[in-house]
Amino acid sequence: IYWYLNKDNIACTPNNKWGTAEFFGPIVGFNEVIEAGSNVGNSLVIFARKIFGCRVIYLFAYDYSWDHGEYYGKELPPKRYLMPTDRVIDINNNIVFSNLNMRFSASWLEMYIKHAYQQFGTKIINLTGRGILKTNNLRKAA
């Protein structure tokens, strides 16, 4: 198992053509690429589908936003002041904080949820109950 990077830093041949996949694939005997998931949580969803073969995946704490306090709880200096933070409307019509990275990750996962279902029949269901991820929210479907 190896992770695919959009731009690979590993050059294993004199002509710099090989990267992570070409180098580690033959060593571990696994040549299927795991897509770059835009963050650790999204990569876990891909891992669950591709490696563990899950047909249904439940998401918890995939809100990509926060309603008060700091980005990661108590932190100094607060991360929300180190990167541009916006107020957006979540799936419950509440005003929440988010940022460009979180919104990108949410939109990436929304596309992947559709792709996984259309191509492989994998159901990915969001049980978070809040946040900005708009696709497959159990609360909204009920």
N, C-alpha and C positions, 0 to 999 in steps of 0.2 A: 504494500500500500504506500503510495506516495502522494504528495500534494502538488497540484499544478499551480504554477504562478503565472500571472499574465505576462510579466517580464522576468525572465529567469536570470539569476546571478551566477549559476553554476555553469562554467564552461569546462567540459571534460576532454575535449579534443584540441589538437593544435589549431584547427581551423575555426574553433569556437562555435560549432554547429550544434553540439549536444547540450542539453540542459538537464534538469532534475529527472524528467520522465525517461529520457533515453539512458541516463546513467543508472538510476535505481531500479527501473522496471525489470531488466534481466537479472539483477542481483536477488530481488525478492520474489521473482516469478509471477508478478502481477502487473499487467500492462494496461489496466483500465484507468483512465484519467478521472480524477475527482475535481470537478469544477471549482473555481475560486468562488467562495460564497459571500464575499464582501465583509464578513465578520465571523467571529468564532461560532456564534449561535446559528447563523445561516449555514455554515460549513457542517455543523452537526446534523442539520436536517438532510443535507446531501449524503452524508456518511450513513445515516439511518436507512435511507432508501437504497443506496448503491451497495454498501458493504453488508449491512444486516438484513437487507431485503424486506424491510417493513412495508406493509401494504397500507397501513393507517399510522399516521404520525400525529401526536397531539402536542401542541405548543403551549407552554406555560411561561409567563413573564416576557412575552414578545410584544411589548408595548411601544418600544422605540420613542418613548417620551417620558416625561415626569410632570407631576402636577404642582409640586412645591419642593422646597428644600434644594438640595444639591444633586448633581448628576450621579455621583456614586456615594451618596450619604455624606458623612463628615469627611471633608478633604480640604487641605490647605496647600496652595490657594484653590478656591473653588473652580472646578473645571468649566463651569458654565460661563465664567468670566474670561477664560482663556481662549474660548472659541465662540464664534458667533452663534447666539441662541435666539430662536424665534418662538413666538406664541402661535400655536396652530389649534385647530378644532379636531378633537378626537372622535372616535366612532360613537361616543355617547353625547356628542355636542358640547363637551366641556372644553374650556380653554386650557391647554397644556403647553409645556415647553418641549422643544425639540431642536435639532440642528441639522445641517446639511448631511452629515454622515449618517445620522439615524434615518432621515427621510430617504436617502439613497438605499440604505439597507432594507428598509421596509418595502420600497418599490421593487427592489431586486427580488425579494422573497415573494412578493405578490405574483411576479412573472413566473418564478420557479414553481409555485404552488399550482398554477395553471398548467405549466409544462409537464410537471410530474403526473398530474391527473390525465391529461390528454395523451401523453406518450406511453405511460406505464400503468395507468389506473391507480396510482398511489393517492390516497386521500390524506391531505394535510389539514388538520382542523385546529384553529386557534381557540384555546380555552381561556386566554388571558382576561377577556371581559372588558378591556379598556385599551387605550392607546390609538396609534394611527395606522396599524396594519388593517386594511379594509377587507381583505379576502378571507373567506371561510371562517368567519367568526361564529362560534356556536351560539353565543348570546343573541346575535342579530338574526340567526336562522330560526331560532325558537319562537 
